[in-house]
Amino acid sequence: MSGIGGGGPSDVSGLLPEVMTKIYQESINLMVLQGTLTNDISDYCHRLIESKPNFNLRLTINPNKVAVSLSPSLPVSTNQSAFIDDLVLLLEMYARLFDLDEVGVRLQVLDRAMCPRFHIDQ
C-alpha cells in the first residue's frame, strides 16, 4: 500500500484480482489491479489505434454478455478475441465485486489528457 496526499494509506495496488476487494476498506479510495498486456492484446491495441485513431465506444452491457455485446463494436483484426477475452474477465470481476446487473464500458483512443485540470492520463 502507498499513500496519496500524505493523509495515510488511501490507495492500494496489486497483481492479483483479490486486491480489488480492498476497495471496501474505509481507508481505501483508489484500487489499481496491475497487469501486463500479452503480446496478442498489445498487438490488437496497436492495430485498433492505427485503423481507428478516433475510436470511441461507450456501452452499458450485461456482464454475462460482454463478448456478444463488444464483438460487433470492435474492429475485426488479428487477436480481437484475446482483447475481448481480457475485457470479459475484467468486467466480470468488476460486476461481481459490486453486484452489478449492468456495467458501463468506455473505450477510447486518447491523444491528449481527458481532464487536464485534475490529472494527466498516462
ABEGO torsion letter per residue (X at the ends): XBBBGGAEBABBBBABAAAAAAAABAABABBBBBBBBBAAAAAAAAAAAAABAABBBBBBBBAAAAAAAAAAABBBBBGAAAAAAAAAAAAAAAAAAAGBABBBBBBBBBABBABAAABBBX
